[in-house]
Amino acid sequence: MAKLVEIICENNNSKKHYPMGVTLLEIAKDQNISLANPIFGALVNNEVRELDYHVFSPKQILFFDLSSPAGMRMYQRSLFFVLEKAVRDVLPGKRLSVEHSVSKGFYCEIEGFEGSIPLSLAFTLGDRMREIIARDIPFTSEKMATTEVIKYFDNQGYAEKSMLLKTRPRLYTTVYRLDDRMDYFYGCMVPSSGYLKKFDLVKYYDGLLLMVPKRSNPSEMEDLILQDKMFDIFREYKAWVEILGVSSIGSINQMVLDGNGDELIKIGEALQEKKVGQIADEIRKHRDTVSMVLISGPSSSGKTTFAKKLAIQLKVAGLTPVTLSLDNYFVDRDKTPLDENGQFDFESIYSLDIEAFNQDLLSLFSGKEIELPKFSFEHGKRFYDGTKLLITDKTILLIEGIHALNPLLTHLVDADKKFKVYVSALTSLSVDGHNRIPTTDNRLIRRIIRDFRYRNYSALDTISRWESVRRGEDKYIFPFQEEADVMFNSSLLFELGVLKQYADPVLREVPPSVKEYAEAQRLLKFLEYFVPIDDKEIPPTSIIREFLGGSSFSYK
């Protein structure tokens, strides 16, 4: 008689016994699990697994679809593989390169293709993808000797994949197959190409933009939103890392293994210092009209340190920077707007006294002295303690906050008085040509470390709040990023190799009994790709010191 294992299915709160070796797909069919969209996989004891996963011991299972973060990552990853196959089928010898997320899609280029990709080719590749999807080809995985995988990628011309595997020594490597193509991917895939019915492929600049469905409503496609300034900053950094020869994790690892990690730190810091100086010079150039600098960016983008570094460069340029804190313009607690759950919405722009802020700005710019407000977070009240402010013709106001680029915040101030800066950690590295590093992962790892070191929050606390943080960014920050006059990329080529050593022990404290364990494990797997980098050469004025500690700036 076959041995049985107990399966607890959270989707329908059932408990049932199955023969050892049963697959997740067989369990889903037996229990008639029905989600709003096709089932992609499951959390098995809070670890992401594909539907062909065999169960040999008691498990707790939660099936998910495209509307979950894990499901959306599987969908995107699988689409990349379909597009890679389409490129190889239509353009033998050419290689797909998935660059970065922009305009609600994924910008891709075809290496070896001369010039701008014509519109006709975008249509041809899109049609080929639809043919592959219509065939409903399974994505299959297998473990192979890493030496054999490296040999395969060398023969296929994927040097960055080979270098990644060489600098991350493992005896065996899991690879995926789709028909006649084999590839390596960082994470799980959907069961077959037939699951990928919604996508679009459009010409974008010289390359392609791969569009995916909305996670919030998978029946609809994401809207293409032009982000020319964001694209330009990605393109600038891509050119820079290619000149240095460090555009992928494998190339970074090799540089560190060759003993050049300190040089990487020095180059990265010098580049950022130069960029901050250039922004200060641009502000100085417009000093006849500009009176204030508005700085915004998402969580853990390093905008606070950027503002402090910019203040120093503005002093070098002969100006007198003065910081105005938006925190002191919160409305009294009883006037704070509520969110859809009836909780105080401190992220809303209407949690600020917009009119009082604008009147104070107008008074300052007309030469009047104002009394600065203060805000007691303990009592939820604004108060005044006699602190005054009077500005001169050399003063430039620095205003940093999530709403700084929202035109409503400074709606009474003339547009020519404002200089707007958007700051984010726009990761210019990739795992390899088919595995991008999401900017959000870079920021989440930064925040996990900072929250643990300075706010007494565990990785579990930070991960559990991250979805809410991201929703706030989508609502209050990202819609206004193209309002910026300049964008500043706060990511550093070396930082993930440094952050690895700080994040690993904190992430390992997330217990397997919670849903956040899956995200902690995903981040740990991601950090495994990096060769550790010692932080001793990182200067005390570095943006990354805001998260690691050892900064010479005060953040009180």
Phi, psi and omega per residue, in radians:
M1 nan 2.303 -3.107
A2 -1.142 2.445 3.073
K3 -1.245 2.536 -3.099
L4 -1.934 2.639 3.064
V5 -2.169 2.544 -3.130
E6 -1.496 2.275 3.114
I7 -2.083 2.149 3.027
I8 -1.794 2.068 -3.131
C9 -1.803 2.020 -3.085
E10 -1.283 -0.399 -3.108
N11 -1.094 -0.616 3.137
N12 -2.216 0.258 3.097
N13 0.939 0.745 -3.121
S14 -1.873 2.772 3.050
K15 -2.314 2.147 -3.054
K16 -2.595 2.686 3.137
H17 -1.818 2.443 -3.112
Y18 -2.327 2.741 3.058
P19 -1.101 2.512 3.086
M20 -0.993 2.394 3.137
G21 1.674 -0.023 3.110
V22 -1.064 2.541 3.128
T23 -1.624 2.810 3.086
L24 -1.068 -0.671 3.134
L25 -1.080 -0.735 3.131
E26 -1.129 -0.655 3.104
I27 -1.157 -0.774 -3.131
A28 -1.058 -0.733 3.135
K29 -1.195 -0.737 -3.122
D30 -1.091 -0.677 -3.096
Q31 -1.614 0.061 3.093
N32 0.930 0.809 3.136
I33 -1.209 2.193 -3.123
S34 -2.231 2.054 3.076
L35 -1.898 3.046 -3.123
A36 -1.116 -0.466 -3.134
N37 -2.326 2.925 3.137
P38 -0.963 2.493 3.132
I39 -1.271 2.260 3.137
F40 -1.707 -0.646 -3.051
G41 -3.038 -2.808 -3.114
A42 -2.655 2.679 2.897
L43 -1.502 2.038 -3.140
V44 -1.925 1.936 -2.972
N45 0.863 0.716 3.080
N46 1.143 0.498 2.973
E47 -2.155 2.416 -3.094
V48 -1.239 2.232 3.120
R49 -2.331 2.651 3.072
E50 -1.448 2.900 -3.027
L51 -1.212 -0.323 3.108
D52 -1.557 0.170 3.126
Y53 -1.172 2.308 3.138
H54 -1.645 2.349 -3.102
V55 -1.773 2.192 -3.114
F56 -2.115 -0.037 3.136
S57 -2.572 2.896 -3.106
P58 -0.965 2.367 -3.086
K59 -2.440 2.692 2.968
Q60 -1.897 2.221 -2.948
I61 -2.198 2.425 3.017
L62 -2.336 1.929 3.128
F63 -1.320 2.534 -3.134
F64 -2.350 2.874 3.120
D65 -2.245 -2.811 -3.062
L66 -1.098 -0.415 -3.065
S67 -1.318 -0.153 3.113
S68 -1.614 2.715 3.092
P69 -0.997 -0.745 -3.140
A70 -1.128 -0.696 3.130
G71 -1.136 -0.726 3.121
M72 -1.135 -0.692 3.094
R73 -1.107 -0.695 3.099
M74 -1.098 -0.727 -3.123
Y75 -1.100 -0.857 -3.125
Q76 -1.067 -0.831 -3.102
R77 -1.035 -0.742 -3.125
S78 -1.199 -0.650 3.075
L79 -1.104 -0.673 3.097
F80 -1.021 -0.717 -3.124
F81 -1.157 -0.734 3.114
V82 -1.097 -0.737 3.116
L83 -1.143 -0.689 3.122
E84 -1.075 -0.732 3.106
K85 -1.145 -0.713 3.136
A86 -1.068 -0.736 3.120
V87 -1.083 -0.788 -3.132
R88 -1.153 -0.617 3.135
D89 -1.211 -0.750 -3.057
V90 -1.465 -0.613 -3.076
L91 -2.213 1.302 -3.115
P92 -0.927 2.328 3.134
G93 1.603 -0.255 3.118
K94 -1.619 2.735 -3.033
R95 -2.204 2.392 3.053
L96 -1.368 2.448 3.016
S97 -2.265 1.954 3.084
V98 -1.477 2.012 -2.962
E99 -1.570 -1.126 -3.042
H100 -2.885 2.945 3.103
S101 -1.541 2.258 3.110
V102 -2.786 2.616 3.072
S103 0.944 0.662 3.115
K104 1.142 0.356 3.107
G105 -2.552 -2.858 -3.120
F106 -2.157 2.063 -3.124
Y107 -1.378 2.277 -3.103
C108 -2.257 2.604 3.027
E109 -2.206 2.843 3.096
I110 -1.996 1.896 -3.110
E111 -1.235 2.365 -3.101
G112 1.643 -0.109 3.096
F113 -1.658 2.129 -3.090
E114 -1.423 2.302 3.056
G115 1.411 -3.024 -3.120
S116 -1.303 2.435 3.115
I117 -1.200 2.161 -3.126
P118 -1.250 2.738 3.135
L119 -1.027 -0.649 -3.115
S120 -1.089 -0.633 3.135
L121 -1.218 -0.644 3.076
A122 -1.036 -0.744 3.096
F123 -1.119 -0.765 -3.116
T124 -1.078 -0.776 3.136
L125 -1.173 -0.684 3.095
G126 -1.078 -0.742 3.112
D127 -1.123 -0.699 3.119
R128 -1.121 -0.686 3.083
M129 -1.059 -0.731 -3.138
R130 -1.138 -0.600 3.075
E131 -1.137 -0.758 3.130
I132 -1.112 -0.718 3.137
I133 -1.165 -0.720 3.138
A134 -1.098 -0.499 3.135
R135 -1.303 -0.233 3.105
D136 0.918 0.925 -3.103
I137 -1.357 2.285 3.134
P138 -1.220 2.546 2.928
F139 -1.591 2.067 -3.126
T140 -2.031 2.600 3.134
S141 -2.103 2.687 3.053
E142 -2.711 2.680 3.060
K143 -1.643 2.287 3.121
M144 -2.237 2.733 3.033
A145 -1.018 2.283 -3.077
T146 -1.019 -0.596 3.129
T147 -1.074 -0.646 3.119
E148 -1.236 -0.664 3.119
V149 -1.136 -0.756 3.114
I150 -1.053 -0.754 3.141
K151 -1.072 -0.712 -3.141
Y152 -1.096 -0.838 -3.109
F153 -1.180 -0.601 3.052
D154 -1.058 -0.754 -3.140
N155 -1.174 -0.530 -3.126
Q156 -1.497 -0.099 3.131
G157 1.483 0.284 3.130
Y158 -1.680 1.288 -3.066
A159 -1.088 -0.629 -3.077
E160 -1.204 -0.548 3.079
K161 -1.229 -0.734 3.105
S162 -1.061 -0.788 -3.108
M163 -1.132 -0.652 3.105
L164 -1.044 -0.834 -3.103
L165 -1.216 -0.570 3.117
K166 -1.215 -0.580 -3.111
T167 -1.608 0.005 3.074
R168 -2.248 1.240 -2.958
P169 -1.079 2.158 3.030
R170 -2.448 2.551 3.104
L171 -1.166 -0.715 -3.104
Y172 -2.233 2.634 -3.138
T173 -2.308 2.371 3.089
T174 -1.492 2.181 3.121
V175 -2.088 2.795 3.115
Y176 -1.997 2.610 3.072
R177 -2.136 2.473 3.004
L178 -2.362 1.777 -3.069
D179 1.007 -2.037 -3.079
D180 -1.623 0.091 -3.088
R181 -1.855 2.498 3.035
M182 -2.161 2.442 -3.117
D183 -2.673 2.931 3.093
Y184 -1.972 2.308 3.134
F185 -2.339 2.530 -3.128
Y186 -1.538 1.453 3.128
G187 2.233 3.107 -3.041
C188 -1.409 2.849 -3.134
M189 -2.081 2.817 3.007
V190 -1.241 2.889 -3.059
P191 -1.078 -0.682 -3.084
S192 -2.745 2.910 -3.087
S193 -1.111 -0.429 -3.132
G194 -1.123 -0.254 3.117
Y195 -1.352 -0.143 -2.941
L196 -1.845 0.855 -2.982
K197 -1.266 -0.441 -3.089
K198 -1.880 2.068 3.053
F199 -2.936 2.945 2.992
D200 -2.555 2.626 3.127
L201 -2.290 2.037 -3.066
V202 -2.229 2.709 3.039
K203 -1.223 2.400 -3.113
Y204 -2.572 2.044 -3.016
Y205 0.898 -2.250 -3.125
D206 -1.560 -0.067 -3.055
G207 -2.134 -2.479 -3.068
L208 -2.241 2.662 3.030
L209 -2.124 2.042 3.111
L210 -1.583 2.052 -3.089
M211 -1.779 2.514 -3.092
V212 -2.186 2.923 3.111
P213 -1.203 2.829 3.045
K214 -1.281 2.344 3.094
R215 -1.177 -0.624 -3.108
S216 -1.243 -0.430 3.125
N217 -2.617 1.432 -3.012
P218 -1.055 -0.190 3.089
S219 -1.362 -0.200 -3.138
E220 -2.013 2.597 3.061
M221 -1.449 2.657 2.994
E222 -1.089 2.548 3.090
D223 -1.448 2.319 3.097
L224 -1.281 2.049 3.130
I225 -2.017 2.053 -3.115
L226 -1.107 2.268 3.114
Q227 -2.294 1.213 -3.056
D228 -1.081 -0.738 -3.108
K229 -1.198 -0.700 3.097
M230 -1.101 -0.750 3.141
F231 -1.095 -0.703 -3.126
D232 -1.086 -0.691 -3.101
I233 -1.246 -0.628 3.037
F234 -1.094 -0.768 -3.090
R235 -1.146 -0.662 3.112
E236 -1.079 -0.800 -3.110
Y237 -1.270 -0.561 3.085
K238 -1.079 -0.768 3.128
A239 -1.087 -0.675 -3.100
W240 -1.175 -0.818 -3.103
V241 -1.203 -0.518 3.096
E242 -1.211 -0.628 3.077
I243 -1.093 -0.703 3.124
L244 -1.347 -0.276 -3.120
G245 1.298 0.553 -3.097
V246 -2.321 0.963 -3.061
S247 -1.611 -0.092 3.137
S248 -2.371 2.879 -3.113
I249 -1.044 -0.723 -3.125
G250 -1.019 -0.711 -3.130
S251 -1.226 -0.623 3.053
I252 -1.120 -0.840 -3.141
N253 -0.990 -0.763 -3.105
Q254 -1.113 -0.669 3.122
M255 -1.109 -0.700 3.123
V256 -1.190 -0.783 -3.141
L257 -1.104 -0.481 3.091
D258 -1.402 0.023 3.098
G259 1.517 0.324 -3.089
N260 -1.933 0.411 3.118
G261 -1.083 -0.694 3.137
D262 -1.112 -0.669 3.104
E263 -1.111 -0.677 3.119
L264 -1.065 -0.727 3.100
I265 -1.098 -0.823 -3.112
K266 -1.089 -0.726 3.140
I267 -1.156 -0.787 -3.139
G268 -1.067 -0.772 -3.141
E269 -1.178 -0.689 3.141
A270 -1.112 -0.704 3.122
L271 -1.085 -0.798 3.140
Q272 -1.124 -0.730 3.134
E273 -1.063 -0.704 3.118
K274 -1.111 -0.738 -3.132
K275 -1.131 -0.734 3.102
V276 -1.082 -0.725 3.105
G277 -1.083 -0.704 3.115
Q278 -1.123 -0.672 3.101
I279 -1.147 -0.724 3.092
A280 -1.080 -0.713 3.113
D281 -1.120 -0.655 3.123
E282 -1.145 -0.694 3.094
I283 -1.134 -0.757 3.138
R284 -1.083 -0.606 -3.134
K285 -1.111 -0.538 -3.120
H286 -1.820 0.426 -3.044
R287 -1.116 -0.383 -3.139
D288 -1.161 -0.365 3.113
T289 -2.105 -0.664 -3.027
V290 -1.280 2.233 3.125
S291 -2.100 -0.209 -3.085
M292 -2.575 2.557 3.076
V293 -2.007 2.142 -3.134
L294 -1.811 2.169 -3.035
I295 -2.134 2.137 3.129
S296 -2.337 2.881 3.102
G297 2.988 2.831 -3.118
P298 -1.297 3.066 -3.118
S299 -0.977 2.393 3.059
S300 1.075 0.489 3.076
S301 -1.456 -0.202 -3.120
G302 1.507 0.366 -3.064
K303 -1.185 -0.495 3.127
T304 -1.178 -0.814 3.102
T305 -1.165 -0.675 3.092
F306 -0.994 -0.786 -3.125
A307 -1.065 -0.663 3.132
K308 -1.219 -0.702 3.099
K309 -1.173 -0.672 3.114
L310 -1.129 -0.681 3.132
A311 -1.030 -0.707 3.117
I312 -1.116 -0.800 -3.132
Q313 -1.145 -0.568 3.083
L314 -1.190 -0.616 3.066
K315 -1.132 -0.711 3.081
V316 -1.031 -0.591 -3.130
A317 -1.416 0.038 3.068
G318 1.599 0.229 -3.136
L319 -1.853 2.905 3.139
T320 -2.030 1.646 -3.132
P321 -1.309 2.394 3.075
V322 -2.280 2.235 -3.086
T323 -1.603 2.262 2.997
L324 -1.862 2.144 -3.106
S325 -1.550 2.144 3.091
L326 -1.184 -0.405 3.136
D327 -1.005 -0.499 -3.118
N328 -1.404 -0.043 3.133
Y329 -1.902 0.318 3.019
F330 -1.098 2.513 3.018
V331 -1.273 2.812 3.086
D332 -1.040 2.638 -3.005
R333 -0.936 -0.679 -3.100
D334 -1.230 -0.170 3.106
K335 -1.852 0.020 -3.122
T336 -1.217 2.291 3.128
P337 -1.136 2.734 3.134
L338 -1.850 2.618 3.090
D339 -1.533 -3.023 -3.074
E340 -1.140 -0.291 3.125
N341 -1.728 0.121 3.134
G342 1.389 0.204 3.120
Q343 -1.667 2.720 3.079
F344 -1.032 2.239 -3.138
D345 -1.763 1.476 -3.102
F346 -1.268 -0.230 3.133
E347 -1.446 -0.307 -3.111
S348 -1.175 2.513 3.104
I349 -1.139 -0.406 3.141
Y350 -1.406 0.029 2.967
S351 -1.390 -0.129 3.072
L352 -1.788 2.597 3.055
D353 -1.460 1.493 -3.018
I354 -1.077 -0.737 -3.080
E355 -1.190 -0.718 3.112
A356 -1.106 -0.698 3.127
F357 -1.099 -0.797 -3.136
N358 -1.151 -0.694 3.133
Q359 -1.145 -0.663 3.088
D360 -1.129 -0.709 3.108
L361 -1.089 -0.796 -3.132
L362 -1.092 -0.672 3.118
S363 -1.123 -0.784 3.130
L364 -1.072 -0.782 -3.085
F365 -1.237 -0.328 3.096
S366 -1.611 0.100 3.067
G367 1.627 0.124 -3.112
K368 -1.572 2.636 3.037
E369 -1.504 2.420 3.105
I370 -2.111 2.753 2.983
E371 -1.669 2.125 -3.076
L372 -1.332 2.344 3.081
P373 -1.319 2.779 2.967
K374 -2.230 2.759 -3.130
F375 -2.254 2.261 3.094
S376 -1.635 1.905 3.111
F377 -1.242 -0.442 3.117
E378 -1.176 -0.738 -3.093
H379 -1.773 -0.158 3.141
G380 1.164 0.607 -3.081
K381 -2.350 2.578 3.018
R382 -1.509 2.556 3.090
F383 -2.587 2.948 3.125
Y384 -2.208 2.380 -3.122
D385 -2.103 0.293 3.090
G386 1.594 0.034 3.113
T387 -1.218 2.188 -3.085
K388 -1.987 2.791 3.080
L389 -2.506 2.253 3.038
L390 -2.337 2.247 -3.078
I391 -1.825 2.790 3.122
T392 -2.020 -3.100 -3.129
D393 -1.243 -0.189 3.083
K394 -1.695 -0.120 -3.104
T395 -1.338 2.435 2.974
I396 -2.276 2.190 -3.097
L397 -1.413 2.351 3.039
L398 -1.917 2.132 -3.114
I399 -2.197 2.016 -3.057
E400 -2.083 2.310 3.117
G401 2.999 2.937 -3.034
I402 -1.158 -0.424 -3.104
H403 -1.737 0.133 -2.987
A404 -1.035 -0.545 -3.121
L405 -1.611 -0.079 3.083
N406 -1.249 2.069 -3.087
P407 -0.970 -0.468 -3.122
L408 -1.116 -0.558 -3.069
L409 -1.048 -0.654 -3.097
T410 -2.179 0.754 -2.967
H411 -1.172 -0.347 3.135
L412 -1.597 -0.113 -3.094
V413 -1.636 2.357 3.129
D414 -1.011 2.448 -3.077
A415 -1.046 -0.608 -3.079
D416 -1.264 -0.160 3.083
K417 -1.470 -0.186 -2.998
K418 -1.839 2.424 2.958
F419 -2.159 2.111 -2.962
K420 -1.946 2.304 -3.112
V421 -2.166 2.284 3.038
Y422 -1.893 2.226 -3.104
V423 -2.028 2.273 3.001
S424 -2.719 2.775 3.106
A425 -1.539 1.460 -3.059
L426 -1.524 1.547 -3.011
T427 -0.995 2.092 -3.113
S428 -1.675 -0.014 3.085
L429 -1.581 2.826 2.957
S430 -2.308 2.736 3.017
V431 -1.111 -0.855 2.991
D432 -2.839 -2.957 -3.033
G433 -1.101 -0.321 -3.109
H434 -2.042 0.011 -3.118
N435 -2.244 1.779 -3.133
R436 -1.437 2.817 3.026
I437 -1.814 1.921 -3.139
P438 -1.085 2.377 3.072
T439 -0.972 -0.616 -3.115
T440 -1.119 -0.570 3.114
D441 -1.150 -0.738 3.108
N442 -1.011 -0.823 -3.107
R443 -1.212 -0.668 3.130
L444 -1.097 -0.748 3.130
I445 -1.118 -0.740 3.052
R446 -0.976 -0.827 -3.059
R447 -1.185 -0.665 3.107
I448 -1.006 -0.769 -3.128
I449 -1.172 -0.827 -3.119
R450 -1.115 -0.766 -3.132
D451 -1.076 -0.665 -3.132
F452 -1.233 -0.738 -3.038
R453 -1.383 -0.551 -2.975
Y454 -2.164 -0.208 -3.076
R455 -2.158 0.071 3.093
N456 1.071 0.553 3.066
Y457 -1.821 2.468 3.064
S458 -1.421 2.943 3.043
A459 -1.064 -0.624 3.090
L460 -1.035 -0.798 3.122
D461 -1.025 -0.829 -3.069
T462 -1.162 -0.786 -3.139
I463 -1.106 -0.698 -3.109
S464 -1.153 -0.479 3.135
R465 -1.545 -0.256 -2.939
W466 -1.075 -0.695 3.121
E467 -1.042 -0.721 3.110
S468 -1.152 -0.720 3.087
V469 -1.039 -0.776 -3.116
R470 -1.125 -0.678 3.095
R471 -1.092 -0.705 3.101
G472 -1.109 -0.681 3.116
E473 -1.133 -0.753 3.125
D474 -1.060 -0.574 -3.060
K475 -1.514 -0.691 -2.943
Y476 -1.964 -0.302 -3.034
I477 -2.006 -0.993 -3.014
F478 -1.048 -0.602 -3.140
P479 -1.094 -0.300 -3.053
F480 -1.954 0.099 -3.035
Q481 -1.155 -0.539 3.129
E482 -1.326 -0.068 3.037
E483 -1.270 -0.275 -3.035
A484 -1.143 2.555 3.004
D485 -1.379 -0.627 3.052
V486 -2.447 2.710 3.035
M487 -2.048 2.494 -3.135
F488 -2.120 2.173 3.116
N489 -1.577 1.968 -3.075
S490 -1.580 -0.021 3.137
S491 -1.270 2.636 3.140
L492 -2.172 2.367 -3.050
L493 -0.972 -0.574 -3.043
F494 -1.579 -0.170 -2.839
E495 -1.170 -0.620 -3.101
L496 -1.198 -0.541 3.034
G497 -1.162 -0.539 3.084
V498 -1.391 -0.818 -3.096
L499 -1.064 -0.551 -3.137
K500 -0.835 -0.806 -3.045
Q501 -1.227 -0.475 3.118
Y502 -1.498 -0.614 -3.043
A503 -1.406 -0.627 -3.051
D504 -0.885 -0.978 -3.080
P505 -1.144 -0.528 -3.134
V506 -1.261 -0.745 3.127
L507 -1.149 -0.574 -3.110
R508 -1.233 -0.216 3.103
E509 -1.420 -0.190 3.108
V510 -1.229 2.109 -3.033
P511 -1.323 2.631 -3.138
P512 -1.140 -0.215 -3.051
S513 -1.429 -0.057 -3.095
V514 -2.041 2.702 -3.118
K515 -1.084 -0.548 -3.116
E516 -1.141 -0.230 3.117
Y517 -1.020 -0.655 -3.133
A518 -1.064 -0.750 3.138
E519 -1.208 -0.702 3.108
A520 -1.069 -0.731 3.133
Q521 -1.173 -0.652 3.099
R522 -1.090 -0.760 3.134
L523 -1.183 -0.662 3.095
L524 -1.099 -0.726 3.111
K525 -1.106 -0.721 3.121
F526 -1.063 -0.801 -3.102
L527 -1.186 -0.380 3.091
E528 -1.068 -0.419 -3.105
Y529 -1.194 -0.361 -2.983
F530 -1.661 2.370 2.944
V531 -1.316 2.261 -3.096
P532 -1.038 2.532 3.100
I533 -2.144 2.239 3.118
D534 -1.212 2.452 -3.064
D535 -1.667 0.146 -3.030
K536 -1.120 -0.463 -3.122
E537 -1.526 -0.057 -3.126
I538 -1.321 2.142 -3.076
P539 -1.208 2.762 -3.111
P540 -1.202 -0.223 3.107
T541 -1.672 0.059 -3.112
S542 -1.153 2.541 3.063
I543 -1.036 -0.624 -3.084
I544 -1.190 -0.356 3.094
R545 -1.180 -0.359 3.058
E546 -1.045 -0.466 -3.073
F547 -1.822 -0.621 -3.094
L548 -1.461 -0.527 -2.966
G549 1.770 2.953 -3.138
G550 1.480 0.271 3.128
S551 -1.384 2.565 3.046
S552 -1.525 -0.051 3.066
F553 -1.567 2.648 3.057
S554 -1.693 2.377 -3.115
Y555 -2.007 0.302 -3.138
K556 -1.377 nan nan
